[in-house]
């Protein structure tokens, strides 16, 4: 099964970008996760938060295909332990016919259209993290879930 992590804007911090790439490389041995970056809006300063959310939503939806299982990463979503997430991921990977698409929205969340396209909403924490940190936390947890499923020692670290 193919999996995709869809995000708004590039990772500016080189440390975070390197760490994200490291976990994507590790995960590729078991279940590759493609990172696709939707460019930041050019004229965001001239838009209201709602307008920015709507335009980002249209751009995100352009990357979602019919049959994709769309999962929003959102503070209001369902929380898991790492082991629970591993089991959830395994179930989706073994039953879904198409891609598993994880989406990290922009600074003002998701538009109603993106929310309507989602099949699930997951939360990494009730705390708020920068969008760049969320990428790192998610790809680390994705790799951790794979290490749990493959009985690797990493998940005990």
C-alpha positions as CSV (number, residue, x, y, z in Angstrom):
1,X,0.0,0.0,0.0
2,X,1.2,3.5,-0.8
3,X,1.0,6.2,1.9
4,X,1.3,9.9,1.5
5,X,1.9,12.7,3.9
6,X,0.4,15.9,2.5
7,X,1.6,19.2,4.1
8,X,1.3,23.0,3.5
9,X,4.6,24.8,3.0
10,X,8.2,23.5,3.1
11,X,10.2,22.8,6.3
12,X,12.5,25.8,6.8
13,X,14.4,24.5,9.8
14,X,17.3,22.4,8.4
15,X,17.5,20.3,11.6
16,X,13.8,19.4,11.3
17,X,14.1,18.7,7.6
18,X,17.0,16.3,8.1
19,X,15.2,14.5,10.9
20,X,12.0,14.1,8.8
21,X,14.0,12.8,5.9
22,X,15.8,10.3,8.3
23,X,12.5,8.8,9.5
24,X,11.1,8.7,5.9
25,X,14.2,6.8,4.9
26,X,13.8,4.4,7.8
27,X,10.1,3.8,7.1
28,X,10.8,3.1,3.4
29,X,12.2,-0.3,4.3
30,X,8.8,-1.4,5.5
31,X,6.0,0.9,4.2
32,X,7.1,3.9,2.3
33,X,5.6,7.3,3.1
34,X,5.8,9.9,0.4
35,X,6.1,13.5,1.6
36,X,4.3,15.9,-0.7
37,X,4.5,19.7,0.0
38,X,1.8,22.0,-1.2
39,X,3.5,25.4,-1.6
40,X,2.5,28.2,0.8
41,X,0.0,30.7,-0.5
42,X,1.7,33.7,-2.1
43,X,-0.6,36.5,-1.0
44,X,-1.7,35.1,2.4
45,X,-1.2,38.5,4.2
46,X,-4.0,39.9,2.1
47,X,-6.4,37.1,3.0
48,X,-8.6,36.5,6.0
49,X,-8.0,33.3,8.0
50,X,-11.1,31.8,6.4
51,X,-10.0,32.7,2.9
52,X,-6.5,31.3,3.5
53,X,-8.0,28.1,4.8
54,X,-10.3,27.8,1.8
55,X,-7.5,28.3,-0.7
56,X,-5.2,25.9,1.1
57,X,-8.1,23.4,1.1
58,X,-8.5,23.7,-2.6
59,X,-4.8,23.0,-3.1
60,X,-4.8,20.0,-0.7
61,X,-7.9,18.5,-2.5
62,X,-6.1,18.6,-5.8
63,X,-3.7,15.9,-4.5
64,X,-6.4,13.6,-3.2
65,X,-7.6,10.9,-5.6
66,X,-10.9,9.0,-5.6
67,X,-10.5,5.9,-3.4
68,X,-7.9,7.5,-1.1
69,X,-8.4,7.0,2.6
70,X,-7.9,10.6,4.0
71,X,-6.7,11.1,7.6
72,X,-6.5,14.6,9.0
73,X,-3.9,15.3,11.7
74,X,-5.8,17.7,13.9
75,X,-5.8,18.5,17.6
76,X,-9.5,17.5,17.8
77,X,-8.9,14.1,16.4
78,X,-8.7,10.7,18.1
79,X,-5.7,10.1,20.2
80,X,-3.7,6.8,20.3
81,X,-0.8,5.3,22.2
82,X,2.0,4.2,19.8
83,X,0.9,0.6,20.1
84,X,-2.8,1.5,19.3
85,X,-1.6,3.6,16.3
86,X,0.4,0.7,15.1
87,X,-2.6,-1.6,15.2
88,X,-4.8,1.1,13.5
89,X,-2.2,1.5,10.8
90,X,-1.9,-2.2,10.2
91,X,-5.6,-2.6,9.9
92,X,-5.8,0.2,7.3
93,X,-2.8,-1.0,5.4
94,X,-4.2,-4.5,5.1
95,X,-7.8,-3.6,4.1
96,X,-7.6,-0.4,2.0
97,X,-7.5,-0.8,-1.8
98,X,-5.8,2.6,-2.5
99,X,-3.6,5.1,-0.8
100,X,-3.6,6.1,2.9
101,X,-3.3,9.9,2.8
102,X,-2.3,11.8,6.0
103,X,-2.9,15.6,5.9
104,X,-1.3,18.4,7.9
105,X,-3.2,21.6,7.3
106,X,-2.0,25.2,7.4
107,X,-2.0,27.5,10.5
108,X,-5.7,28.0,10.5
109,X,-6.7,24.3,10.2
110,X,-8.8,22.7,7.5
111,X,-11.5,24.0,5.3
112,X,-15.0,22.4,5.5
113,X,-14.4,20.8,2.1
114,X,-11.2,19.1,3.3
115,X,-13.0,18.0,6.5
116,X,-15.8,16.5,4.3
117,X,-13.2,14.5,2.3
118,X,-11.7,13.0,5.4
119,X,-12.4,9.5,6.6
120,X,-10.6,9.9,10.0
121,X,-9.1,12.5,12.2
122,X,-6.1,11.8,14.4
123,X,-4.5,13.9,17.1
124,X,-0.8,13.6,18.0
125,X,-1.4,15.5,21.3
126,X,-3.8,17.9,22.9
127,X,-0.9,20.3,22.9
128,X,-0.2,22.6,20.0
129,X,2.9,22.2,17.9
130,X,4.3,24.2,15.0
131,X,3.4,22.6,11.6
132,X,7.0,21.8,11.1
133,X,7.3,20.0,14.4
134,X,4.1,18.1,13.7
135,X,5.8,16.7,10.5
136,X,8.7,15.3,12.6
137,X,6.5,14.0,15.3
138,X,4.2,12.2,12.8
139,X,6.9,10.6,10.7
140,X,8.6,9.4,13.9
141,X,5.4,7.9,15.1
142,X,4.8,6.4,11.7
143,X,8.2,4.7,11.8
144,X,7.6,3.7,15.5
145,X,4.4,2.0,14.5
146,X,6.2,0.1,11.7
147,X,8.9,-0.9,14.2
148,X,6.2,-2.2,16.5
149,X,4.6,-4.2,13.7
150,X,7.9,-5.7,12.7
151,X,9.1,-6.4,16.3
152,X,12.1,-4.1,16.0
153,X,13.8,-2.9,19.1
154,X,13.4,0.8,18.2
155,X,10.0,1.1,19.7
156,X,11.4,0.4,23.2
157,X,13.8,3.3,23.0
